[in-house]
Amino acid sequence: MHVSIIAGSLDLTGAGSNISLDILARTLTEYGHNVEVITIDPTGSNALTYDTPYSVSTISELVRKKHISSLFNSREFKLLEGKSDIFHIFDPIFAPIFGYYRYLGGSVPVVCRLNSYTMFCSNTMMMDGNCHKNCSTIDRVRHSESSTGSKVFKSPLFLISSLSIPDVVNSIDKFFAQSPSVKNIYEETGIDPQKIKVITNFYDPDFGEPNTERKVDFERDCFNVLYVGRVKEKKGVDLLLDASQHSEFDLTIDIVGDGEARASLETQAKSLSIGDNINFHGWVDHDDLKNYYGQSNLFVQPSRWVEPSGRALLEAMQYNCPAVVSNIGGPPWIVGNAGLVFEKNNSKDLANKIDLLYKNKEKYKDLRRKCSSRIDGFNPEKIIREIEEEYISATSNGY
């Protein structure tokens, strides 16, 4: 099957969704599919770090065309349409475009990965798990972080996105939600529940083995805690630093990642009693992350927002590193019985959960063992087969 994956860009020097896109395209190729990643980015910012087994190209017409309907009649798109058996939308921000394509009678089935809320939300930082139920176009304009002039310019786009979900977007054949939480949210925004299936990320079997593994020194009263991800306010890294002050034990905290909140967090760390034990590593090469996971006793994902899923959680479990996550979004489902959940925005509760695992050695060891069984649920063979089943269903049922 010729699978055309539609994405904004592919930057293999990055992390998160870029890594997930590469793993998806690579694994589909390994399973015998002819995969092409089609990027839609006016800056042409694709960055490949190796000779990918799948092809990568850009739809320049989509950037230049003022009217989407004229895009579908362009020579460039017709060539893409002619060779594609299915369009796999990797970022839901493109769902209205390809929903419109199917709405107009486009012949190639379309499936869409629901890994973010960009289809309907102008500021995901403000999402609390309930706000999307009553979010109006005016709210989207007001909540947008864009400048006043840009808000005025984008107002018609916010209106179109609001109106497009019931009919145009539901013309898409299948939706792959990254977690049950994402599925519920999209159902509540008007996506047909019958078209949504929870098909999440899978772990990368090539991620490798850690070079070293740091054991817990229960005699030294010190826990090695790891955070991997963007360093932004909505990620809640400041809660982890606050928790270190409420913990009964000394914590060594490694923060891997970068972002606009790093400077303020570094200032916060200097004011803490364990400031010397807090290490900011910035962005590191993805392949080097395995050493951080292998040398850590505990992984913490303290998000404030409705995180759809989390590749870092899968990577942590690959190295039997239990996780403590906030009780919002997809992470509680991802970790399952291989981690603990704390109340979002509550650094004292986070500290209590960390201390619980330190005090209860058997509980900690039990979670480490459960990481192995939990990660099996994200086996690439299992999830690729689920994706293939949905491809077959979309292409054989009159779509």
N, C-alpha and C positions, 0 to 999 in steps of 0.2 A: 504494500500500500504506500502511495506517495503522500506523506504527511507534511503539510506546510504549517510550521509553527510561526505565529505572528507575535512579535514582541517589539518593545520600544527600541531596545539596543541589546547588545551582547558584549559585556565587558568582563572578561575572565580574569582581570586584575582586581576585580571587585569581590563582593561576597554575597551572601543571602540569595536573592532571587536569581542573580546571574549564575551562581553555582548550580542552583536547582534547574535552570534552563539548560545548562550544559549537560547535566546528568540525565535529564529527561531525553534530550535529543540523542545523546550518545547511546543510552540504553535502548531506545527504540530502534536505533540503527543496528545494534548488536542482535536484536530480535528479528532482523531481516527486513525492516522497513526502509524505504528511501526517504530520508528526512532532510528537509530544507528549512533553515531558520530565516524567516523574512523579517528584517528589522525596519521600523518606521521611525526614523530620527533625522531631522533636518541637519543636525551637526555631524552626522556620519561618525559617531563616536564608538563604533565597534572596536574592541580590543581583544584579539585572540592571542593566547600565550602558547598554543601548540597547534599542530596540524589536525584539525577536527575531522572525525570520520563522516561528518555531515556537512552539507554546504551552507554557506551564509551569504545572503544578498540583501539588498535594500530596495524598497519600493519608493523610488524618488517621486513618482507621480502623486502619491498620496500627500506628499508635502506641498507640491505645487498646485494641485487642483483646488479651485475655490468651491466647487460643487462636487459633493461626494458621488452623486449619480454619474457625473462625467468620468470619474475615476473608473467605475465598473465597465465603462465602454472603451477605456484606453487600451492601446495595444499591449502595454506592459502588464496590465492586470489580466487581459484576455489570455496572454501566454501563461501566466501563473495559474489561472483558473483551468486552462486546458490540461495541464499536467498534474493537477492536485486531485487526490481522492477525498481529502478532508482538510479543512482549515481548523487548526487548533490555536485558539486565542490564548496567549499566555498571560496577558494583563487585561483585566476587565475594563480598563479605560477605553479599549477598542471595541468593546461589545456593541455599543450603539451603531458603529459603522458597519460591522459585519452582520448585525441583526437586521439593519436596513437592507443589506445585500440579499439576505434570505427573504425579507419582507417583499422585496421587488421581484422575487422569483429566481434568485441566483441558484445555480444548479449544484454547487458543491456544498455538502453538509458542513455545518459549523459547530464545534464544541468550544466551550469557554471555561478556562480555569479561574475559579474565584479565590484569589489569593490576597486580595486587598479590597478596599471599599471605594476606590476611585471612580467607580461607575456612578455613584450618587453622592459622595461626600466631598466637600471642598476643604475640610480640615479634620483629618482623622484624629488629631490630638484631642479634639473635643468629644470624640465618641465615648460613650459610657455604657454601651450595651442596650440603651433604651431610646436615646435621642433620635435615632433614625426613623422611629415610628411616626414622629410628628414634625419632621424636618421639611420646611417649605422652601421655595425658591428664594424668598427673602432671607431666610436663615442661612442658606448657602452663600449668598452674597455677603451677608454680614459676618459670617464666620471665616470667610476666606482670608488667608494671610497676605493676599496680593495688595498692591497699592490701590488707592481710591480710583485712580484712572483705569487700572487694569480690572477692578471689580465691575466698573461700568461696562467695559468692553466685554467682559465674560458673562454678564447677566443673561444675555440671550442663550448662551451655552448651558448655563445652569438650568434655565427654563426648559430647553430642549431635552436635557438629560432627565429632568423630572417627568416630562411627558412621554419619553421614549420607552421607559421600562415596561409599562403594561403591554403594549402591542409590539413595538419594533424589537426590543431586546428579547421578548419571549418568542420571537421567530427563530432564535438560535435553537439548535436541535437538542443539545445536552450541556449541562453545567457540572463542573467538577469542583465541589466545595472542599476547601482544605481541612475543614473540621466541622463537627456538628454545630458549633457556635456560628460559623460562617453560613452554613446552610439555613439556620433559623433566621438570621438577620436578612439574608437575601429573600427568603420567603416573605418576610414581613415588609419588604420594600416592593413586593409585587411580582417577583419571579415565580413562575409556575412550579410548585413543589414537585410535580410529577417529572420534571425535567432535571431536577437537582439530585446528584448522588455524591456522597462523601468519598472522594478519592484524593488522598493527601500525598505529600512528598514521600519519597522512599529514601532510605539511607544509601550512601555510596559505598559499595563493597570494596572499592579501590582506595578508600580514604587511608588505609594503611594501619599499621600497629604502632603504638607509642614506643619511643625509644626507652623511656623510663617510666616507672610507676611509683608515685610517692605514697607511702603507707601512712595511715593516721597514727600520730604519736600521742596516744591518750595520756601519757605521763607528762607531756610537755604543755598540756592545756592550750593547744594551738590547732586551729582548723584552717586548711587552705581552701579558700573560696574563690570561684572563678565566675566572671561575667564575660560573655562574648557577644558583641553586637554594636549597633550604632549608639553613640553617646549623645542621646537627646533627652530632653525633659520628659517626654512621654514614655521613655524606656525605664524610668524610675531608678536609675543607678544611685541617685542621692539617698533613696530609701535603704539601699544596701549599706551605704556609709553610715547612715543614722543607726542602723541595726547593730553595727559594730560597737556602738556606745552602750547599747542595751544588753548586749551579750555578756554572759558570765565568764566567757573565755576569750583569750586573745585570738584574733582572726588575722590571717594573712590574706589580703584581697588582691587578686590580679584582674585588672580591667583591660580587656583586649578589644580594641575598636577606637573609633574617633567620631567627632561630631561637635556641634556648636556648644554643647554643655560641658565640654572637657575642661575649659579654663576655670569655670566656676566650681566644678567638682574638685579640681586640684587645689583650689583655695580652701574649699571645705575640708579636704583631707588633711591639710596642714594644721588645721585647728583642732583635729581630733587627737585623742591620747595615743591611738595606734597609727598615727599618720605615717610613721616610717615603715609600717607594714602594708601600706596601700601602694600598689604599683600600677602605673599607667603605661601600657605598652604601645598604644596607638594601633594602627592597622598592621597586621603581619600577614605574610604569605599564607594562603589557605592551607597548604600542605604542612606548614609548621604548627598549625593549631593542634595537631594530634599530641604534641608534647605538652601543651598546656592542659589539655583534657587528662592526659595520663598522669600528670603531676598534681592534679587537684583532687581534693576530697569531696567537694560539693560544688554543684553548679547552681547559680541563682539567676532566675529571670523575673525581675520585679516590676514588670510592665504596669503602667497606669491605664493603658488603652486596650481596646479589644484586639489583641494580637491574633491574627488568623491562625498561625501555627508556630513554626520556629525550627529552622534547620539545625541551629546550634543545639537544641534539645536532643535531636536524633544523634548528633555527633557525640554529645556528652554520654548518652546511653550506650553508644558503641564502645566506649571505654569504661563502662561500668561505673560512671560517675553520677550518683543520684542527684536529683534536682529538687529545688524548692521554687515554686512558681506562684504568682498572684492568681487570685480566683476569678479571673476574667478572660474571656476569649478562648482560644484553642489550646493553650499550654496545659491546663489541667487534664484535658482529654489525651493530649500527646503523652504525658508522663505516666498517666494511669496509676498503677500500684507501684511504680518505680520511683515515686517522689512524694513530696508533701506540698500542700497548698496553704497559703496564708492570705489573710484579708488584704485586698489592694489598698495602697496608701497607708498601711499600718506597719511602721518599721518595728514596733515592739512585738507584734505578732510574728514578723519575719525573724526577729532575734529569738523568739521562743521556739520556733520551728528548728532553727539552726542548733540551739542549745539542746533541744530534745534529742536530736540525732547524735550529738556529742556525748550526752549523758547515757543514752541507751545504745550501747555498743552492738547488741544483737539486732536492734531495729535497723541501725545503720548498715550492718553487714547483710541483713535481709534485703534491704533496698538495692544494695549492690548486686546481689544475686538476681533480683527481679529485673534489673536493667536488661539482662540477656534475653529473658523471655519476652519482655515488652517490646524490645527492638525487633523481634521476629515478626511482629505485626506490621512492620514497615519494610518488609522484605521486597526488594525490587521486582523479583519474579511475580510475586502475588499482585503487586499494584500495577505492573505493566499489563498483566493478563486482564485486570479489571478495565484498564484503559482500552485495550484491544477489543474487549467485549462491547464497550460503548461505541467505539469506532464502527464495528460491524453492525450494531443495532442502528446507528445513524445512517449508514450507507445502504442498508437493506430493507428499510421500512418505508420506502416511498418518499424519503426526504430528498 
